[in-house]
């Protein structure tokens, strides 16, 4: 009888440590917008977690930017903000990963859907800002990221070296085109830290 009670208690209590580690909505919003320039932070929509594993809108914004809070199930810290015109592409990637699609199959599926006209990419340039750090790098009390790494991207579907005048390989602090000629072609800007 006691083993059954112990097992029942373990099953009942096991989610509690994860829920206790989930940052508050305010903490998630504050951390998510760190990727943006300061002047854009107050107006961004923020998607985060009220329960682990379930991304939901924590704050409705007004400036056309959407920020993703750090995933509490991942040990490393990562937040990203992007222009609302990228939301169909980003949401489709999240949906595919939730269905168990992995690696390059996520992009190849999205590329087929873009070619078929069932998934839209922005017709003009669209920005993405991200901030990453190692496990434990974000301090919720101070909302600071220790040794964080910023990355800035401008998506231009189909862009190539010939259409932009940019190289397709990284070079010490210079912008370059990643995934040239594809629907997710983008200019990479990696700031010196």
C-alpha positions, 0 to 999 in steps of 0.5 A: 500500500505504501509504495502506491501512495509514494508513487501517487505522491511522486506523480502528483508532485513531480510537475511542481519543481518545473512550475516553480522554475517558470519565470513570471510573465513580467520577468519573461516580458522583460527578458524577451525584449532585451534583444531589441534596441531599447527604443523598441522594447515597450511596444513589442508583442511578447510570446512566452509561457504561462505553463511549460511547453505552451507558448502564448501571448503575454503582452500585446504590442503596438510597434509590429515587433514580436518577441519570444521569451526564453524557453524554460525547458532549455538550459541555455538562454535565448530570446528573439524578436522579429518583425510581424511579417515574419510571423507566418514563417516563424509560427510554421517552424514552431508548429513543425518542430512541435509535430516532431519535424527536425533539422533541415526538414523544417526548412525544406517543408517551409520552402515547399510551402512557400513555393506552393504559395501556402506560406508567405514570406515578407515582400520587403526586408524584415528584421530579427534580433536575438540575444543568447547566453549559456545556462544560468546566464540570465539573472531574473532579479536584475534582468541581465544576461552575463556574457550574452551574444547578440545577433541581428538579421535582416530577412530578404527572401531570395537575396544573393551576393549578386542582388545585394553586393554582400559576400556569402561567407562571414568576414570579421565584423562585416555583414554577409548573406546566409542561405543566399537564393532561398526563401530564408535568405538573410543578411547577418550582422554579428556585433563585436562584443 
